[in-house]
C-alpha cells in the first residue's frame, strides 16, 4: 500500500506555473530545500498532462535552478511507479536512485539528481 500524499509546508521556496494558451495552469513546480552552501535544491511538481514539457519551458525551469539560484544540482523525489516522471528526468540527464521503503513499509521512492554538467550536456538544454 502506497503512502497517502498529505499537504506539506515547503517553507521558504520559489514556485513556477506553466499556463496554456487560455491562461489556465497546466503544471506547477516548487523549488524548495535550497542549500546554498552545497548548491543543491529540490524540485516538486505536478501536471495535468505531459503536454507542458516543451524545450522552452524546461530551459526556463532549469535556467532558474542553474543560473538564477546558482545551484550545481537539482533533486526530485517521486514514487517508483511514476514511470513518466522518471523517464523525463532521465532524458534530462538525471542519475536515479531507487530506495526501498522510503515512501513507507511497502513503497519505494526514486530520487533523481541532475547536475549542472549533466544538464548542459543534455540535448534539451541546447
MARDRENLO-93307 format. One record per residue: x, y, z of N, C-alpha, C, O in turn. Coordinates in steps of 0.1 Angstrom, whole numbers, padded with zeros to 4 digits, always signed. Each point is the difference from the previous one (the first is absolute). Last residue first. Layout:
N
XYZXYZXYZXYZ ...
//
This chain:
126
+0201+0226-0251+0006+0008-0011-0011+0008-0007+0003+0007-0010 -0010-0039+0046+0005+0012+0005+0005+0010-0011+0002+0012+0002 -0018-0058-0008-0011+0009+0002+0005+0014+0005-0008+0009-0001 +0037-0048-0006-0005+0006-0013-0011+0010+0002-0001+0009-0009 +0040-0018+0046-0013-0006-0005-0004+0007-0013+0002+0012-0002 +0036+0001+0031+0003-0010-0010-0013-0006-0007+0001-0007-0010 -0003+0038+0046+0006+0007-0011+0004-0009-0012+0001+0004-0011 -0019-0022+0052-0010+0008-0007+0006+0007-0012-0006-0001-0011 +0035-0024+0039-0009-0009-0007-0011+0008-0008-0003-0003-0012 +0032+0028+0040+0008-0006-0011-0009-0009-0009+0000+0001-0012 -0017+0017+0052+0001+0011-0010+0007-0006-0012-0003+0003-0011 -0022-0039+0039+0010+0010+0003+0000+0010-0011-0005-0002-0011 -0034-0032+0031+0006+0006-0012+0010+0010+0004-0003+0010+0007 -0027-0054+0016+0009+0011+0002+0006+0004-0014+0006-0008-0007 -0048-0023+0034+0007+0004-0013+0008+0012+0002-0005+0010+0006 -0021-0053+0023+0007+0013+0001+0007+0003-0013+0008-0008-0004 -0051-0026+0020+0011+0003-0009+0005+0014+0003-0008+0010+0000 -0018-0048+0032+0000+0013-0006+0012+0001-0009+0011-0005+0003 -0046-0036+0020+0013+0005-0003-0001+0014-0006-0011+0004-0005 -0022-0036+0039+0001+0009-0012+0014+0005-0001+0006+0006+0009 -0028-0033+0028-0002-0007-0013+0003+0008-0012-0003-0005-0011 +0009+0022+0056+0005-0013+0001-0001-0008-0013+0008-0008-0003 -0004+0061-0001-0007-0009+0009+0004-0014-0001+0008-0004-0009 +0012+0037-0017-0014+0006+0000-0009-0009+0009-0012+0001-0001 +0058-0012-0005+0001+0014+0003-0014+0007+0000-0002+0010+0006 +0015-0058-0015-0007+0004+0012+0001+0015+0003-0004+0004+0011 +0039-0022-0047-0011-0007+0006-0005+0006+0013+0008+0005+0008 +0017+0019-0050+0002-0003+0014-0012-0007+0006-0011+0006+0001 +0038+0009-0050-0013-0005+0006+0003-0005+0014+0008-0009+0001 +0017+0045-0037+0002-0009+0011-0014-0004+0005-0007+0009+0005 +0032+0017-0051-0012-0004+0007+0005-0010+0011+0008-0009-0002 +0010+0053-0032+0004-0013+0006-0012-0004+0009-0006+0009+0006 +0001+0026-0049+0000-0004+0014+0006-0014+0003-0002-0009-0008 -0007+0037-0035+0013-0003+0005+0001-0004+0015+0011+0000+0005 -0050+0008-0035+0007+0013+0002+0014-0002+0006+0007+0010+0002 -0036-0047-0010+0003+0006-0013+0007+0013+0001+0008+0004-0009 -0023-0025+0048+0012-0007-0005+0003+0005-0014+0012+0001-0003 -0050+0016+0024+0012+0005+0007+0012-0007-0006+0011+0006-0001 -0053-0020-0017+0004+0014-0003+0012+0004+0006+0009+0006-0006 -0026-0048+0018+0005+0000-0014+0005+0014-0004+0010+0002-0006 -0032-0007+0048+0014-0006+0000+0006+0000-0014+0012+0004-0001 -0057+0010+0005+0009+0010+0006+0014-0005+0000+0010+0007-0003 -0042-0038-0012+0000+0012-0009+0010+0010+0005+0008+0005-0007 -0018-0044+0033+0010-0002-0011+0001+0012-0009+0010+0002-0006 -0026-0015+0056-0003+0012-0009+0010+0000-0011+0010+0008-0001 -0010-0040+0038-0009-0003-0011-0003+0011-0009-0007-0002-0010 +0034+0007+0050+0007-0009-0010-0009-0003-0012+0005-0002-0011 -0011+0048+0037-0003-0014+0002+0007-0008-0010+0001+0003-0012 +0022+0043+0023-0013-0005-0006-0002-0014+0004+0010-0008+0003 +0025+0056+0002-0004-0013+0006-0014-0004-0005-0009+0009-0001 +0055+0025-0013-0015-0003+0000-0002-0013+0006+0008-0009+0000 +0034+0050-0005-0005-0013+0005-0015-0001-0001-0007+0009+0004 +0053+0021-0024-0014+0000+0004-0004-0014+0002+0004-0010-0007 +0046+0039+0005-0008-0012-0001-0014+0003+0004-0003+0008+0009 +0036+0026-0010+0008-0010-0007-0007-0013-0002+0004-0009-0007 -0021+0064+0014+0001-0014+0005+0009-0008-0009+0002+0003-0012 -0019+0045+0012+0014-0003+0000+0002-0014+0006+0011-0003+0006 -0052+0031-0016+0003-0004+0013+0015-0004+0002+0004-0002+0011 -0018+0017-0054-0005+0010+0009+0004-0004+0015+0006+0008+0007 +0008-0038-0043+0005+0014-0002-0004+0009+0012+0008+0006+0006 -0021-0053-0006+0014+0001-0002+0006+0014-0003+0011+0002+0004 -0059-0011+0005+0008-0008+0009+0015+0003-0001+0007+0003+0010 -0038+0018-0040-0002+0005+0014+0010-0008+0009+0007+0007+0008 -0010-0022-0051+0008+0013+0001-0001+0006+0013+0009+0006+0005 -0035-0044-0014+0014-0003+0003+0009+0012+0000+0011+0000+0006 -0056+0006-0019+0001-0006+0014+0014-0003+0004+0004+0004+0011 -0011+0012-0055-0003+0011+0010+0001-0006+0014+0006+0006+0009 -0001-0036-0045+0012+0009+0001-0003+0011+0010+0010+0004+0007 -0045-0033-0016+0011-0007+0007+0012+0009+0002+0006+0000+0010 -0041+0016-0037-0004+0000+0014+0011-0007+0009+0003+0005+0011 +0003-0004-0058+0001+0013+0005-0004+0001+0015+0006+0007+0008 -0011-0049-0031+0014+0004+0001+0001+0014+0007+0008+0002+0009 -0052-0029+0002+0007+0005-0012+0014+0005+0003+0003+0003+0011 -0044-0027+0015+0014-0002-0001+0006+0003-0013+0005-0009-0007 -0053+0009+0020+0007+0012+0005+0015-0001-0003+0007+0010-0001 -0039-0046-0007+0001+0010-0011+0008+0012+0004+0005+0008-0008 -0020-0049+0034+0014+0002-0003+0002+0011-0011+0012+0003-0003 -0053-0001+0039+0004-0008-0011+0015+0002-0003+0005+0010+0005 -0024+0009+0034-0013-0006-0005+0003-0009-0012-0008-0009-0002 +0044+0020+0043-0005+0005-0013-0013-0007-0004-0002-0012+0005 +0043+0024+0037-0012-0007-0004-0005+0006-0013+0002+0012-0002 +0046-0013+0038-0009+0006-0010-0012-0009-0002-0001-0012+0005 +0051+0026+0024-0012-0008+0000-0010+0006-0010+0000+0012-0002 +0056-0009+0016-0011+0004-0009-0011-0010+0002+0002-0012-0002 +0047+0030+0030-0010-0011-0004-0011+0007-0008-0003+0011+0001 +0058+0002+0007-0014+0004+0002-0008-0012-0004+0003-0008-0009 +0053+0023+0019-0010-0010-0003-0014+0006+0003-0002+0006+0011 +0049+0011-0002-0005+0002-0013-0010-0010-0005+0000-0003-0012 +0025+0010+0055+0004-0011-0008-0005+0002-0015+0004-0008-0008 -0012+0042+0041+0014-0004+0003+0004-0013-0008+0012-0001-0002 -0057+0019+0000+0010+0008-0007+0014-0004+0002+0009+0001-0008 -0057-0026+0009+0012+0000+0009+0011+0008-0007+0008-0006-0007 -0065-0002+0005+0012+0006-0006+0011+0000+0010-0002+0005+0011 -0047-0022-0012+0012-0006+0007+0013+0005-0006+0009-0008-0002 -0049+0015-0032+0001+0001+0015+0012-0008+0005+0008-0006-0007 -0042+0022-0037+0014-0002+0002+0002+0003+0015-0002+0011+0005 -0042-0025-0037+0005+0006+0012+0015-0003+0002+0004-0012-0001 -0045+0013-0041+0012-0005+0006+0004+0008+0012-0003+0012+0001 -0041-0026-0040+0006+0009+0011+0012-0007+0006+0001-0012+0001 -0039+0011-0047+0010-0006+0008+0006+0010+0010-0001+0013-0002 -0036-0002-0026+0001-0014-0003+0011-0008+0007+0000-0012+0000 -0034+0061+0001+0012-0007+0005+0000-0015-0003-0010-0007+0003 -0013+0047-0032-0003-0010+0010+0013-0007+0005+0008-0003-0009 -0015+0036-0028+0004+0006+0013-0004-0010+0012+0001+0004+0011 -0005-0011-0060-0011+0007+0005+0003+0006+0014-0009+0006+0006 +0041-0032-0030-0003+0012-0008-0012+0008+0005-0001+0012-0002 +0026-0041+0039-0003-0003-0014-0003+0013-0007+0000+0011+0006 +0034-0016+0037-0014+0004-0004-0002-0005-0015+0010+0001-0008 +0024-0010+0054-0001-0001-0014-0014+0002-0004-0009-0008+0004 +0040+0023+0041-0012-0006-0006+0001+0000-0015+0006+0009-0005 +0027-0007+0054-0002+0003-0014-0013-0006-0005-0003-0012+0004 +0031+0028+0046-0009-0008-0008+0000+0004-0015+0004+0011-0003 +0028-0012+0053-0004+0008-0012-0009-0009-0008+0001-0013+0001 +0012+0015+0056+0001-0006-0013-0003+0010-0012-0004+0011+0003 +0005-0022+0055+0006+0010-0010+0002-0007-0013+0007-0010-0001 -0039-0019+0026+0009+0010+0006+0004+0010-0010-0008+0003-0009 -0022-0042+0004+0013+0000-0007+0009+0011+0007+0012+0000-0004 -0055-0031+0020+0005+0014+0001+0014+0000-0006+0009-0006+0005 -0051-0030-0015+0012+0003+0006+0003+0015+0000-0004+0007-0009 -0038-0048+0003+0005+0014-0002+0013+0002+0007+0001-0005+0012 -0011-0045-0024-0006+0010+0008+0005+0014-0003+0011+0001-0006 -0016-0054-0015+0006+0013-0002-0007+0011+0008-0012+0003-0003 +0018-0058+0012-0009+0010-0004+0007+0013-0002+0010+0003+0008 +0013-0052-0015-0002+0011+0010-0010+0010-0005+0001+0004-0012 -0003-0055-0006+0008+0012-0001-0004+0010+0011-0011+0000+0005 +0009-0056-0006-0008+0012+0000+0009+0012+0000+0009+0001+0008 
//
